[in-house]
Amino acid sequence: MNTSLYQCNIFHKRIKPVKRQFAYSVFMMSLDLDELDTLAKNHWLFSRNRWNIYSIRDSDYLQDSTSHTIKQKLLDFLSTQDVDLVAPSRITLQTFPRIFGYQFNPVSFYYLEDDSANVIAVVAEVGNTFLEKKMFLIDQKDSKKQGWFRLKTAKDFYVSPFSKVTDHFDFQIGPRNEKWSVNINDEDAEGLVLVSTIRGQQKAFSSLRLSWYIIRYPLLTLRVIFLIHWHALLMWIRKFPISNKSGTASDQTEVLRPHKSLTKK
């Protein structure tokens, strides 16, 4: 099986207007999209498209569709990109699962491999607390780090009230090995605003480990969304400048599942 788990440490460091940082431990699933049904059959704690302690629903990813699989929706997205990309033979999704039915993913990653198991590109699916999503195709190899992919691009997406829609993302995506690393930095015209990193250790996907993770990471996705709101509250109390979502609607482009703040006339 190509599927595995990753025990991860996530670190955020705000550079300006005031320095602030925090870190927390999580786990993510690394799922071969062709193995989802087999995983659901072999692991009683895991299901696809139905409730369980851990579950993956096709409708949670990309466009809000219940009639298409994650893989098909991703292939449809890739067909809209103006790039010369070999059709992937394997797609592996790095993501948070639903836990006790609750789902929230700040970012998921799709690793696209060719017939020789070489990664040809990575797609980042960035989400926000309005449940909007935006896809970023990262198909350029990092010239300084072997096996890494890198993309600097305009966000044009509302991620946080404490960062501007007009900022840029700097994606630095490491390979899926025993150790996994990702850097996603937020930059404005003057430089770094926020540094975010994920550092993961690969583990086997097993029912025993999933049972242990219920204890080690209780209500994981609820904890992630709580931490996001908790630190946002602390920043609001300290009167950090706030970016208004509806006031920047014209700058938010190619957004999937747009919130009413983008669709109302």
Buried (B, 14 or more C-beta within 10 A) or exposed (E): EBBBBBBBEBBBBBBEEEEBEEEBEBBBBBBBBBBBEEBBEEBEBBBBBEEBBBBBBBBBBBEEBEEBBBBBBBBEBBEEEEEEBEEBEBBBBBBBBBBBEEBBBBBBBBBBBBEEEEBBBBBBBBBBBBBBBBBBBBBEBBEEBEEBBBBEEEBBBBBBBBBBBEBBBBBBBBBBEEEBBBBBBBBBEEEBBBBBBBBBEBBEBBEEBBEEBBEEBEEBBEBBBEBBEEBBEEBEEEEBEEBEBEEBBEBBEEBBBBBEBBEEE
